[in-house]
């Protein structure tokens, strides 16, 4: 059989042009994103909260169901997790590209927000700072800022880890300001030891190292699964961003990240003592729980117990993702997390007729 080289070259060139055109069409349909940063006054004098916003460029008006605020957990700030680009994409980018007006907030003592004065002294000189009650007030300040900025009466809320408690408590007090509630790794009554509590006397804050964070991250993961769980370079990218958020801690040898101990004190007095800090029955908005199979920080039994307590919501749902830890948002299966949450936020539920 005779092969016409010129025909093959024309065919290959045409295929290349088709691929380039298709890629260009996809890129053209991907909205460019705008990023804005704010320092929002807290309810207490002298405290400012760092708030970051991402949204499709050029858009300034969003309906309530397309606005979301994210808050972090007990140890790590929001921007180093929710807006950490891995493989070129952060969760914040993902949601903004779906047409959402997305915000994150760092509570006082975390990230770019004001560090309480107790963090200028050795930890042992003061009692644990930034307890849940105080952190909920900070959430309220961020919510009110967004409501005023966008001229809406309610928004969606999402919390991770301790952030689930903060967003849930806030919702019980302000159901009228919440559209939908997403709780990623919900906190509830504890019957196992806490990985965040060393068991010693608590000072104002605690200091963690890169090595201890990695060890905690992989707790409960089978040895043969650890190698592929976190794609190459992802832990290092996260750790670099996270530890850089605390310049004073980063300057120590070895470098550390300092985090307020109020959450640990609350865990000792409530969750680890068999007492609920609040009643989920007070939540009256659609609620979604999402969790990962290997989460050793807030294990699966908390998810199941919490779900049963949501007795007054219009509807509720949970998803548990296999082969993931407490930090699945930065692991190989993170897109399952992103897509599950996005589906819940995007869906339009019609009441039974």
C-alpha positions in Angstrom: 0.0 0.0 0.0 1.3 3.4 -1.0 1.5 6.1 1.7 1.0 9.7 0.6 3.2 11.7 3.0 1.8 15.0 1.9 -1.8 13.8 2.7 -0.6 12.6 6.1 1.0 15.9 6.9 -2.2 17.8 5.8 -4.3 15.6 8.0 -2.0 16.0 11.0 -2.0 19.8 10.6 -5.7 19.8 10.4 -6.0 17.7 13.6 -3.6 20.1 15.4 -5.6 23.1 14.3 -8.8 21.4 15.6 -7.1 20.7 18.9 -5.9 24.2 19.3 -9.3 25.6 18.4 -11.0 23.4 20.9 -8.5 24.3 23.6 -9.1 28.0 22.8 -12.8 27.6 23.0 -12.5 25.9 26.5 -10.2 28.7 27.6 -12.6 31.3 26.3 -15.4 29.8 28.3 -13.4 29.8 31.5 -14.1 33.1 33.3 -11.3 35.3 34.3 -11.3 35.8 38.1 -10.9 38.9 40.2 -9.3 38.7 43.7 -9.9 41.4 46.3 -8.6 41.6 49.9 -10.0 43.4 52.9 -9.3 44.1 56.6 -12.7 44.0 58.3 -13.1 45.4 61.8 -14.1 42.8 64.4 -16.6 43.5 67.1 -13.8 44.1 69.6 -11.7 47.2 69.3 -8.2 46.8 67.9 -9.0 43.6 66.0 -9.1 43.4 62.2 -10.0 40.3 60.2 -8.5 39.3 56.9 -11.1 38.6 54.2 -10.3 37.5 50.7 -12.8 37.4 47.8 -12.7 35.8 44.4 -15.4 36.1 41.7 -15.8 36.2 37.9 -14.1 39.3 36.7 -16.5 42.2 35.9 -19.3 40.8 38.0 -20.5 42.9 41.0 -24.0 41.6 41.6 -24.7 38.1 42.9 -27.8 36.4 44.3 -27.6 35.1 47.8 -27.4 31.5 46.6 -24.3 32.3 44.7 -22.3 33.8 47.6 -20.3 31.7 50.1 -18.0 32.3 53.1 -15.5 29.8 54.2 -13.8 29.5 57.6 -10.8 27.4 58.6 -10.3 25.0 61.5 -8.3 24.9 64.7 -4.7 25.3 63.5 -4.3 26.5 59.9 -5.4 29.7 58.2 -8.0 29.9 55.4 -5.9 31.2 52.6 -3.3 28.5 52.8 -5.9 25.8 52.3 -9.0 27.1 50.6 -7.1 29.2 48.1 -4.0 27.1 47.7 -3.3 26.4 44.1 -2.5 22.8 43.5 -2.0 21.6 39.9 -3.0 25.2 39.0 -6.3 25.3 40.8 -7.6 26.2 44.3 -11.0 25.3 45.7 -11.7 29.0 45.7 -10.9 29.2 42.0 -13.1 26.2 41.3 -16.1 27.8 42.9 -15.6 31.2 41.4 -15.3 29.6 38.0 -18.8 28.2 38.7 -20.1 31.8 38.9 -19.8 32.1 42.7 -18.8 35.1 44.8 -16.5 33.3 47.2 -15.0 34.6 50.5 -12.6 33.3 53.1 -11.9 34.7 56.6 -9.0 34.3 59.0 -10.1 34.4 62.6 -8.1 36.6 65.0 -4.8 34.9 65.8 -4.6 33.2 62.4 -3.1 34.2 59.0 -3.2 37.9 58.2 -5.7 38.8 60.9 -4.7 40.6 64.1 -2.8 38.5 66.6 -4.2 39.0 70.1 -1.6 40.7 72.4 -1.2 37.4 74.3 0.7 36.0 71.3 3.5 38.6 71.8 4.4 36.8 75.1 5.5 33.3 75.9 2.4 31.0 75.7 2.6 29.9 79.3 2.0 33.4 80.6 -1.7 33.5 79.6 -4.8 31.4 79.4 -6.0 29.9 76.1 -7.2 32.6 73.7 -9.8 32.7 70.9 -12.4 30.4 72.3 -15.5 29.4 70.2 -17.6 32.2 71.5 -15.1 34.8 70.3 -14.5 33.1 67.0 -18.3 33.0 66.3 -18.3 36.8 66.7 -15.5 37.0 64.1 -17.6 34.9 61.7 -20.5 37.3 62.3 -18.3 40.3 61.5 -17.3 38.7 58.2 -20.9 37.8 57.3 -22.2 41.2 58.0 -19.5 42.7 55.9 -20.4 40.5 52.9 -24.2 41.1 53.3 -23.6 44.9 53.2 -21.1 44.7 50.4 -23.4 42.7 48.1 -26.8 44.0 49.3 -28.2 40.6 50.2 -30.0 39.3 53.2 -28.3 35.9 53.4 -25.4 33.8 52.1 -24.0 30.2 52.1 -21.6 29.2 54.9 -19.0 26.5 54.9 -16.7 25.4 57.7 -13.9 22.9 58.0 -13.2 21.0 61.2 -13.5 23.5 64.1 -15.0 25.8 61.5 -18.0 23.4 61.3 -18.7 24.3 65.0 -18.3 28.0 64.3 -20.6 28.0 61.3 -23.1 25.8 62.9 -23.3 27.9 66.1 -23.6 31.1 64.1 -26.4 29.5 62.1 -28.3 28.5 65.2 -28.2 32.2 66.2 -28.8 33.6 62.7 -30.8 31.2 60.6 -32.3 34.2 58.7 -28.8 35.2 57.4 -27.9 31.7 56.1 -29.0 30.2 52.8 -27.3 26.8 52.9 -24.8 25.3 55.3 -21.9 23.0 54.4 -19.9 21.3 57.2 -16.7 19.6 56.0 -15.5 17.2 58.7 -18.1 18.0 61.4 -17.0 18.2 65.0 -19.1 16.4 67.7 -18.9 14.5 71.0 -15.4 12.8 71.2 -14.9 9.3 72.4 -11.3 9.0 71.1 -8.2 11.0 71.8 -7.7 14.4 70.0 -4.7 14.7 67.7 -4.6 18.4 68.4 -4.4 18.1 72.2 -1.0 17.0 73.6 -2.6 16.6 77.1 -0.4 19.1 78.9 -1.2 22.4 80.6 -2.5 24.8 78.0 -1.1 28.2 77.4 -2.4 31.0 75.2 -1.4 29.3 72.0 0.5 26.2 70.8 3.3 25.8 68.3 3.5 23.0 65.7 6.3 22.0 63.3 6.2 20.8 59.7 7.1 17.3 60.8 4.3 17.1 63.4 1.8 18.4 60.9 2.7 15.7 58.3 2.6 13.0 61.0 -0.8 14.2 62.1 -2.1 14.4 58.5 -1.2 10.8 57.8 -2.4 9.3 61.1 -4.7 6.3 60.4 -3.6 5.8 56.7 -2.3 2.4 55.8 1.4 2.3 55.0 0.8 1.0 51.4 -1.6 4.0 50.8 0.6 6.8 52.1 2.9 7.1 49.1 0.1 8.0 46.6 -2.3 9.9 48.9 -0.6 13.4 48.6 0.6 14.1 45.0 4.3 15.0 44.8 5.1 18.5 46.0 1.6 19.2 47.4 2.5 18.9 51.0 5.5 21.1 50.6 3.5 23.8 48.8 0.9 23.7 51.6 3.5 23.8 54.4 5.4 26.6 52.7 2.3 28.7 52.5 0.9 27.8 55.9 4.1 28.4 57.9 4.8 31.7 56.0 1.5 33.0 57.4 3.1 33.3 60.8 6.3 35.3 60.3 7.2 35.3 64.0 6.9 31.5 64.2 8.6 31.0 60.9 11.7 32.9 62.2 12.2 30.4 65.0 14.5 27.4 64.8 13.0 25.1 63.9 10.2 27.1 62.2 6.8 26.7 63.9 3.2 27.8 63.3 1.5 29.3 66.3 -2.3 28.7 66.8 -4.6 29.9 69.6 -5.5 27.3 72.2 -9.1 28.3 72.8 -10.4 25.6 70.6 -8.4 23.0 72.6 -9.7 24.3 75.9 -13.3 24.1 74.5 -12.7 20.5 73.4 -11.5 19.5 76.9 -14.5 21.2 78.6 -17.2 20.0 76.1 -16.5 17.6 73.3 -14.0 15.3 75.2 -16.1 15.6 78.4 -19.2 14.2 76.6 -21.0 17.6 76.5 -22.3 19.4 73.4 -21.3 23.0 73.1 -24.5 23.7 71.2 -27.6 22.0 69.9 -27.7 21.2 66.1 -31.5 21.1 66.4 -31.3 24.9 66.2 -30.2 24.7 62.6 -33.1 25.4 60.3 -31.5 25.7 56.8 -30.5 23.0 54.3 -27.4 21.3 55.5 -24.7 19.2 53.8 -22.1 17.1 55.7 -19.0 15.9 53.8 -16.3 13.7 55.3 -13.4 11.4 54.4 -12.9 7.8 55.2 -9.5 8.0 57.0 -10.2 11.2 59.0 -8.5 10.5 62.3 -8.9 14.1 63.6 -12.7 14.0 63.6 -13.6 10.3 62.9 -16.7 9.0 61.1 -18.6 8.3 64.2 -18.9 12.0 64.7 -20.4 12.4 61.2 -23.1 9.8 61.9 -24.0 11.1 65.3 -24.2 14.7 64.1 -26.3 13.9 61.1 -29.0 12.4 63.5 -29.1 15.6 65.5 -30.2 17.7 62.5 -33.9 17.3 63.2 -35.2 20.7 62.1 -33.5 21.3 58.8 -35.7 21.4 55.6 -33.4 18.7 54.2 -30.0 17.2 54.9 -27.5 14.9 53.3 -24.0 13.5 53.9 -21.3 12.2 51.6 -18.3 10.2 52.8 -15.4 10.0 50.4 -13.1 7.0 50.3 -9.3 7.1 50.6 -9.0 10.5 52.1 -8.1 12.1 55.4 -9.1 15.2 57.4 -7.2 17.2 54.7 -8.7 15.6 51.6 -9.1 19.1 50.1 -5.3 18.8 49.4 -5.1 15.1 48.4 -5.5 13.1 45.2 -9.3 12.7 45.7 -9.9 16.4 46.3 -12.1 16.8 43.2 -14.6 14.4 44.6 -14.9 16.8 47.6 -15.2 19.9 45.4 -17.8 18.3 43.1 -20.0 17.0 46.0 -20.1 20.4 47.6 -20.7 22.2 44.3 -23.6 19.9 43.5 -25.3 20.6 46.8 -24.9 24.3 46.4 -26.1 24.4 42.8 -29.1 22.0 43.0 -32.6 23.4 43.0 -34.7 21.3 45.4 -38.5 21.4 44.7 -40.7 20.7 47.7 -42.9 17.6 47.5 -46.2 18.4 45.9 
